[in-house]
Amino acid sequence: MKRETTSATTEAIWPWRLDAPPKSTGVWKRALLQSLVAAVVATVMLYLGHALIAIFIWSIAAVLALSGIFMRSVFQKIESFGKKLGGIVAVILSWLLLVPFYYLFFWPMALLRKGRSREIFSAASATPHESYWLTRPPESSVENYRRQY
């Protein structure tokens, strides 16, 4: 009984099984869209005066368009390589940018604020503070999650 309620609640909040794309999405549509975006970027680069990089990006756009229309397996391999490369770049950038940002900004602030607001957040405070906290019973119905707004 508990398991059914949990899965029903999850399906009401995020019905991910209903949003799954069909297996045979138009490969050529994705290829043409990606090549169109690359061609626009190349045009902007040419407008800014960077002819060599514009030619390189246009060639990538042509390879994407031709492989998506005529060689679907090649396009899918290019796309999977791009996804893997994007994941690697995301991990590297998050470690190279977010970790130093944390230690340069948030950590010094935490050291400066240490000890100032400890009594507000403690459970056994010496002086009782007014609070707007309301205790509510747990939700037992899935209908509460269906119309949240």
C-alpha positions as CSV (number, residue, x, y, z in Angstrom):
1,M,0.0,0.0,0.0
2,K,2.8,2.4,0.9
3,R,4.7,1.7,-2.4
4,E,1.6,2.4,-4.5
5,T,1.0,5.8,-2.8
6,T,4.6,6.8,-3.3
7,S,4.6,5.9,-7.0
8,A,1.3,7.6,-7.5
9,T,2.6,10.7,-5.7
10,T,5.7,10.7,-7.9
11,E,3.7,10.3,-11.1
12,A,1.4,13.2,-10.0
13,I,4.4,15.5,-9.4
14,W,6.5,14.5,-12.4
15,P,4.9,12.2,-14.9
16,W,8.2,11.5,-16.8
17,R,6.9,8.3,-18.4
18,L,4.3,10.3,-20.3
19,D,6.9,12.8,-21.7
20,A,9.2,10.2,-23.1
21,P,10.0,10.9,-26.8
22,P,9.3,8.2,-29.3
23,K,12.2,6.0,-30.4
24,S,12.3,7.2,-34.0
25,T,12.5,11.0,-33.8
26,G,13.5,12.6,-37.0
27,V,17.3,12.4,-37.2
28,W,17.3,14.7,-40.1
29,K,15.3,17.3,-38.3
30,R,17.8,17.3,-35.4
31,A,20.7,17.5,-37.9
32,L,19.2,20.4,-39.8
33,L,18.4,22.3,-36.7
34,Q,22.0,21.8,-35.3
35,S,23.5,22.8,-38.6
36,L,21.3,25.8,-38.8
37,V,22.4,27.0,-35.4
38,A,26.0,26.4,-36.4
39,A,25.6,28.3,-39.6
40,V,24.1,31.3,-37.7
41,V,27.0,31.2,-35.3
42,A,29.4,31.1,-38.3
43,T,27.7,34.1,-39.9
44,V,27.9,36.1,-36.7
45,M,31.6,35.2,-36.5
46,L,32.1,36.3,-40.1
47,Y,30.3,39.6,-39.3
48,L,32.6,40.2,-36.4
49,G,35.6,39.7,-38.7
50,H,36.7,36.2,-37.8
51,A,36.8,34.6,-41.3
52,L,38.9,31.5,-40.4
53,I,36.7,30.4,-37.5
54,A,33.6,31.1,-39.6
55,I,34.8,28.8,-42.3
56,F,35.5,26.1,-39.8
57,I,32.1,26.4,-38.2
58,W,30.4,26.4,-41.6
59,S,32.2,23.2,-42.4
60,I,31.0,21.6,-39.2
61,A,27.4,22.7,-40.1
62,A,27.8,21.1,-43.5
63,V,29.1,17.9,-42.1
64,L,26.2,17.8,-39.6
65,A,23.6,18.5,-42.3
66,L,25.0,16.0,-44.8
67,S,25.5,13.2,-42.2
68,G,22.1,13.7,-40.7
69,I,20.4,13.4,-44.1
70,F,22.5,10.8,-45.8
71,M,24.5,8.9,-43.1
72,R,22.4,8.6,-40.0
73,S,24.7,6.3,-38.1
74,V,27.6,8.8,-38.6
75,F,25.4,11.6,-37.3
76,Q,24.4,9.6,-34.3
77,K,28.0,9.0,-33.5
78,I,28.9,12.6,-33.9
79,E,26.0,13.5,-31.6
80,S,27.0,11.0,-28.9
81,F,30.5,12.3,-29.1
82,G,29.2,15.9,-28.6
83,K,27.1,14.8,-25.6
84,K,30.1,13.1,-24.0
85,L,32.3,16.1,-24.7
86,G,29.7,18.4,-23.2
87,G,29.5,16.4,-20.1
88,I,33.3,16.4,-19.6
89,V,33.4,20.2,-20.3
90,A,30.6,20.8,-17.8
91,V,32.4,18.8,-15.0
92,I,35.7,20.5,-15.7
93,L,34.2,24.0,-15.7
94,S,32.2,23.4,-12.6
95,W,35.3,22.3,-10.7
96,L,37.5,25.1,-12.2
97,L,34.9,27.9,-11.7
98,L,32.6,27.0,-8.9
99,V,35.1,25.7,-6.3
100,P,37.3,28.8,-6.4
101,F,34.2,31.0,-6.4
102,Y,33.0,29.3,-3.2
103,Y,36.4,29.7,-1.5
104,L,36.8,33.3,-2.6
105,F,33.3,34.6,-1.7
106,F,31.1,32.3,0.5
107,W,33.8,30.9,2.7
108,P,35.2,34.3,3.9
109,M,31.6,35.5,4.5
110,A,30.9,32.4,6.6
111,L,34.0,33.1,8.6
112,L,33.0,36.7,9.2
113,R,29.4,35.8,10.2
114,K,30.5,32.9,12.5
115,G,28.9,33.1,15.9
116,R,26.6,36.2,15.2
117,S,23.3,34.5,14.6
118,R,23.8,31.2,16.4
119,E,21.0,31.8,19.0
120,I,18.3,32.4,16.4
121,F,18.9,28.9,14.8
122,S,19.5,27.0,18.0
123,A,16.7,24.7,19.3
124,A,17.1,25.7,23.0
125,S,17.3,29.4,22.8
126,A,17.7,31.5,26.0
127,T,15.0,33.9,24.9
128,P,12.0,32.6,23.0
129,H,11.6,34.2,19.6
130,E,8.3,34.5,17.7
131,S,8.0,32.3,14.8
132,Y,5.7,31.9,11.8
133,W,6.3,28.2,11.7
134,L,3.1,26.1,11.5
135,T,3.1,22.4,12.1
136,R,1.0,20.6,9.5
137,P,0.0,17.0,9.2
138,P,1.6,15.1,6.4
139,E,-0.2,15.0,3.1
140,S,-2.0,11.7,2.6
141,S,-3.7,12.3,-0.7
142,V,-2.2,12.4,-4.2
143,E,-4.8,15.1,-5.2
144,N,-2.9,17.7,-3.2
145,Y,0.1,17.3,-5.6
146,R,-1.9,17.4,-8.8
147,R,-2.9,21.1,-8.7
148,Q,-0.1,22.9,-7.0
149,Y,-0.6,26.3,-8.5
